[in-house]
Amino acid sequence: MTRRIQLLPDCEAAVAEAAAVLRHPGTVVLVPTETVYGLVCRASDEAARKRIYELKHREASKPLALFTADWRRLEGVKLEGLPATLAEKYCPGPITIIAPGTQGGTVGFRIPDHPFILKLLRELDFPLASTSANLSGQPNVLTVTEALAQLCGEPDLAIDGGAIAPGALASTVVDATGTTPRILRQGALQL
């Protein structure tokens, strides 16, 4: 059974608990963000990433985004040009920026504007792989209870930050691989 922690105003205890869990291999944590509830794991942990795909019934072809405390420190991402311009202007905030990868392909990253997530990311020395906590194809989940009821299995820890505002939208996804931004998904941020 998933352990649940109620997020208190200072959120230090929840940050410490979530950080401790995420340092163990294969672990997944359900977290609130400023947009929706999400699932996170250590970005480099393949077993944990696989669990996220299983929990959501997510297609393997759909990549997970990165949560980071400082986009300038991301490895494997070409950050100059448009990605840097967008990150400087909108991060932290409800935007996922798709940037070119240094080894080809693309990488999506975001800095959520939520006190808990920001403190958690600053506590960790690694980025988190992330995605919304809804079952693939279903509406976004705005409470821990909704997320746990919808997922196909259980995360290792659930941080209960209360209900997210009704009608909340996921982050706006912007392709920044060219010279002008291209919106792939209109979300909470209007560009």
C-alpha positions as a LaTeX table, in Angstrom:
\begin{tabular}{lrrr}
\hline
Residue & $x$ (\AA) & $y$ (\AA) & $z$ (\AA) \\
\hline
Met1 & 0.00 & 0.00 & 0.00 \\
Thr2 & 1.27 & 3.46 & $-0.91$ \\
Arg3 & 2.40 & 5.60 & 1.99 \\
Arg4 & 0.72 & 9.01 & 1.95 \\
Ile5 & 2.16 & 12.17 & 3.46 \\
Gln6 & 0.07 & 15.28 & 3.96 \\
Leu7 & 1.88 & 18.34 & 2.69 \\
Leu8 & 2.14 & 20.91 & 5.47 \\
Pro9 & 2.82 & 24.61 & 4.80 \\
Asp10 & 6.58 & 24.39 & 5.43 \\
Cys11 & 6.80 & 21.03 & 3.54 \\
Glu12 & 10.27 & 20.21 & 4.97 \\
Ala13 & 9.26 & 16.78 & 6.31 \\
Ala14 & 7.64 & 15.82 & 3.00 \\
Val15 & 10.70 & 17.01 & 1.06 \\
Ala16 & 13.02 & 14.93 & 3.28 \\
Glu17 & 10.83 & 11.83 & 2.95 \\
Ala18 & 10.40 & 12.15 & $-0.83$ \\
Ala19 & 14.13 & 12.75 & $-1.33$ \\
Ala20 & 14.98 & 9.68 & 0.73 \\
Val21 & 12.58 & 7.51 & $-1.29$ \\
Leu22 & 13.80 & 8.84 & $-4.66$ \\
Arg23 & 17.40 & 8.00 & $-3.80$ \\
His24 & 16.50 & 4.27 & $-3.78$ \\
Pro25 & 16.56 & 2.41 & $-7.12$ \\
Gly26 & 13.26 & 1.70 & $-8.84$ \\
Thr27 & 11.15 & 4.13 & $-6.81$ \\
Val28 & 8.29 & 6.34 & $-8.02$ \\
Val29 & 6.64 & 9.19 & $-6.11$ \\
Leu30 & 3.26 & 10.86 & $-6.72$ \\
Val31 & 3.60 & 14.64 & $-6.29$ \\
Pro32 & 1.55 & 17.83 & $-6.62$ \\
Thr33 & 2.68 & 20.52 & $-9.04$ \\
Glu34 & 1.20 & 23.92 & $-9.81$ \\
Thr35 & $-0.70$ & 22.37 & $-12.72$ \\
Val36 & $-1.68$ & 18.73 & $-12.00$ \\
Tyr37 & $-0.54$ & 15.74 & $-9.93$ \\
Gly38 & 2.42 & 13.94 & $-11.44$ \\
Leu39 & 4.64 & 10.90 & $-11.15$ \\
Val40 & 8.39 & 11.37 & $-10.73$ \\
Cys41 & 11.48 & 9.19 & $-10.44$ \\
Arg42 & 15.23 & 9.60 & $-10.75$ \\
Ala43 & 15.76 & 10.45 & $-14.45$ \\
Ser44 & 18.65 & 8.00 & $-14.87$ \\
Asp45 & 16.81 & 5.09 & $-13.20$ \\
Glu46 & 15.56 & 2.87 & $-16.05$ \\
Ala47 & 13.62 & 0.52 & $-13.74$ \\
Ala48 & 11.75 & 3.43 & $-12.16$ \\
Arg49 & 11.05 & 4.98 & $-15.57$ \\
Lys50 & 9.61 & 1.64 & $-16.70$ \\
Arg51 & 7.35 & 1.59 & $-13.63$ \\
Ile52 & 5.98 & 5.03 & $-14.54$ \\
Tyr53 & 5.06 & 3.75 & $-18.01$ \\
Glu54 & 3.37 & 0.72 & $-16.44$ \\
Leu55 & 1.49 & 2.78 & $-13.82$ \\
Lys56 & 0.07 & 5.05 & $-16.53$ \\
His57 & $-0.25$ & 2.53 & $-19.36$ \\
Arg58 & 1.80 & 5.06 & $-21.31$ \\
Glu59 & 3.09 & 4.24 & $-24.79$ \\
Ala60 & 6.85 & 3.64 & $-24.78$ \\
Ser61 & 7.20 & 6.04 & $-27.71$ \\
Lys62 & 6.08 & 8.99 & $-25.55$ \\
Pro63 & 9.08 & 10.40 & $-23.67$ \\
Leu64 & 9.06 & 11.58 & $-20.08$ \\
Ala65 & 10.01 & 15.20 & $-19.35$ \\
Leu66 & 12.70 & 16.25 & $-16.90$ \\
Phe67 & 12.06 & 18.24 & $-13.74$ \\
Thr68 & 15.13 & 20.20 & $-12.71$ \\
Ala69 & 16.00 & 22.89 & $-10.18$ \\
Asp70 & 18.36 & 24.61 & $-12.60$ \\
Trp71 & 17.96 & 24.19 & $-16.35$ \\
Arg72 & 21.51 & 25.49 & $-16.87$ \\
Arg73 & 22.90 & 22.32 & $-15.24$ \\
Leu74 & 21.04 & 19.80 & $-17.41$ \\
Glu75 & 23.30 & 17.34 & $-19.16$ \\
Gly76 & 22.59 & 15.96 & $-22.61$ \\
Val77 & 20.57 & 19.02 & $-23.68$ \\
Lys78 & 21.52 & 21.83 & $-26.08$ \\
Leu79 & 20.37 & 24.84 & $-24.10$ \\
Glu80 & 21.66 & 27.77 & $-26.12$ \\
Gly81 & 19.35 & 29.89 & $-28.28$ \\
Leu82 & 15.59 & 29.52 & $-28.01$ \\
Pro83 & 15.55 & 26.96 & $-25.14$ \\
Ala84 & 17.61 & 29.36 & $-22.99$ \\
Thr85 & 15.47 & 32.35 & $-23.97$ \\
Leu86 & 12.24 & 30.56 & $-23.00$ \\
Ala87 & 13.72 & 29.15 & $-19.78$ \\
Glu88 & 15.01 & 32.57 & $-18.71$ \\
Lys89 & 11.61 & 34.13 & $-19.29$ \\
Tyr90 & 9.19 & 31.45 & $-18.06$ \\
Cys91 & 10.98 & 29.17 & $-15.57$ \\
Pro92 & 9.92 & 28.27 & $-13.01$ \\
Gly93 & 6.43 & 27.97 & $-14.41$ \\
Pro94 & 3.91 & 25.82 & $-16.28$ \\
Ile95 & 6.00 & 25.33 & $-19.42$ \\
Thr96 & 7.74 & 22.25 & $-20.77$ \\
Ile97 & 10.49 & 23.23 & $-23.18$ \\
Ile98 & 11.51 & 20.73 & $-25.86$ \\
Ala99 & 15.20 & 21.25 & $-26.69$ \\
Pro100 & 17.63 & 19.40 & $-28.95$ \\
Gly101 & 19.52 & 16.57 & $-27.29$ \\
Thr102 & 23.30 & 16.55 & $-27.52$ \\
Gln103 & 23.20 & 12.98 & $-28.85$ \\
Gly104 & 20.33 & 13.64 & $-31.26$ \\
Gly105 & 16.63 & 13.55 & $-30.59$ \\
Thr106 & 14.96 & 15.94 & $-28.18$ \\
Val107 & 14.60 & 16.41 & $-24.43$ \\
Gly108 & 11.72 & 18.10 & $-22.64$ \\
Phe109 & 12.40 & 19.92 & $-19.38$ \\
Arg110 & 10.54 & 22.04 & $-16.89$ \\
Ile111 & 10.93 & 23.74 & $-13.51$ \\
Pro112 & 7.53 & 23.52 & $-11.79$ \\
Asp113 & 6.48 & 26.59 & $-9.83$ \\
His114 & 5.33 & 24.71 & $-6.73$ \\
Pro115 & 7.03 & 25.21 & $-3.34$ \\
Phe116 & 7.26 & 21.48 & $-2.58$ \\
Ile117 & 8.71 & 20.49 & $-5.95$ \\
Leu118 & 11.18 & 23.39 & $-5.98$ \\
Lys119 & 12.48 & 22.43 & $-2.52$ \\
Leu120 & 12.63 & 18.75 & $-3.48$ \\
Leu121 & 14.58 & 19.47 & $-6.67$ \\
Arg122 & 17.03 & 21.66 & $-4.73$ \\
Glu123 & 17.50 & 18.86 & $-2.18$ \\
Leu124 & 18.36 & 16.30 & $-4.87$ \\
Asp125 & 21.53 & 16.32 & $-6.94$ \\
Phe126 & 19.81 & 14.79 & $-9.98$ \\
Pro127 & 16.89 & 15.65 & $-12.27$ \\
Leu128 & 13.61 & 13.77 & $-12.11$ \\
Ala129 & 11.77 & 12.10 & $-14.97$ \\
Ser130 & 8.16 & 13.23 & $-14.83$ \\
Thr131 & 4.72 & 12.94 & $-16.34$ \\
Ser132 & 1.15 & 13.64 & $-15.26$ \\
Ala133 & $-0.36$ & 11.05 & $-12.92$ \\
Asn134 & $-3.46$ & 10.30 & $-14.97$ \\
Leu135 & $-3.92$ & 7.05 & $-16.83$ \\
Ser136 & $-2.92$ & 7.66 & $-20.46$ \\
Gly137 & $-5.80$ & 9.13 & $-22.43$ \\
Gln138 & $-7.75$ & 10.12 & $-19.32$ \\
Pro139 & $-8.29$ & 13.63 & $-17.90$ \\
Asn140 & $-5.66$ & 15.13 & $-15.63$ \\
Val141 & $-5.97$ & 14.25 & $-11.95$ \\
Leu142 & $-6.30$ & 17.04 & $-9.42$ \\
Thr143 & $-6.16$ & 15.06 & $-6.14$ \\
Val144 & $-4.07$ & 12.25 & $-4.71$ \\
Thr145 & $-7.19$ & 10.11 & $-4.33$ \\
Glu146 & $-8.07$ & 10.49 & $-8.04$ \\
Ala147 & $-4.52$ & 9.63 & $-9.06$ \\
Leu148 & $-4.26$ & 6.53 & $-6.89$ \\
Ala149 & $-7.66$ & 5.31 & $-8.08$ \\
Gln150 & $-6.72$ & 5.74 & $-11.75$ \\
Leu151 & $-3.19$ & 4.32 & $-11.82$ \\
Cys152 & $-2.49$ & 0.67 & $-12.63$ \\
Gly153 & $-0.50$ & $-0.07$ & $-9.50$ \\
Glu154 & 0.91 & 2.04 & $-6.71$ \\
Pro155 & 3.78 & 4.50 & $-6.41$ \\
Asp156 & 6.12 & 4.10 & $-3.43$ \\
Leu157 & 5.05 & 7.39 & $-1.86$ \\
Ala158 & 2.22 & 9.88 & $-2.41$ \\
Ile159 & 2.59 & 13.50 & $-1.36$ \\
Asp160 & $-0.88$ & 14.93 & $-0.71$ \\
Gly161 & $-0.83$ & 18.65 & $-1.42$ \\
Gly162 & $-4.61$ & 18.93 & $-1.38$ \\
Ala163 & $-6.83$ & 19.54 & $-4.37$ \\
Ile164 & $-5.45$ & 21.45 & $-7.32$ \\
Ala165 & $-7.81$ & 24.14 & $-8.61$ \\
Pro166 & $-10.66$ & 22.77 & $-10.74$ \\
Gly167 & $-10.03$ & 23.28 & $-14.42$ \\
Ala168 & $-6.26$ & 23.33 & $-13.94$ \\
Leu169 & $-4.34$ & 22.68 & $-17.11$ \\
Ala170 & $-1.13$ & 20.75 & $-17.65$ \\
Ser171 & 1.98 & 22.66 & $-18.67$ \\
Thr172 & 2.21 & 24.25 & $-22.09$ \\
Val173 & 4.59 & 22.19 & $-24.24$ \\
Val174 & 6.77 & 24.25 & $-26.56$ \\
Asp175 & 9.07 & 22.92 & $-29.26$ \\
Ala176 & 12.19 & 25.09 & $-29.03$ \\
Thr177 & 14.33 & 23.08 & $-31.44$ \\
Gly178 & 14.08 & 25.71 & $-34.18$ \\
Thr179 & 14.38 & 29.47 & $-34.25$ \\
Thr180 & 10.77 & 30.20 & $-33.28$ \\
Pro181 & 8.68 & 28.52 & $-30.58$ \\
Arg182 & 6.03 & 26.06 & $-31.74$ \\
Ile183 & 3.29 & 25.12 & $-29.27$ \\
Leu184 & 2.74 & 21.35 & $-29.21$ \\
Arg185 & 0.18 & 21.43 & $-26.37$ \\
Gln186 & $-1.57$ & 24.52 & $-25.14$ \\
Gly187 & $-1.68$ & 24.41 & $-21.38$ \\
Ala188 & $-1.62$ & 26.74 & $-18.43$ \\
Leu189 & 0.91 & 29.20 & $-19.87$ \\
Gln190 & $-0.19$ & 31.48 & $-22.71$ \\
Leu191 & 2.73 & 32.45 & $-24.96$ \\
\hline
\end{tabular}
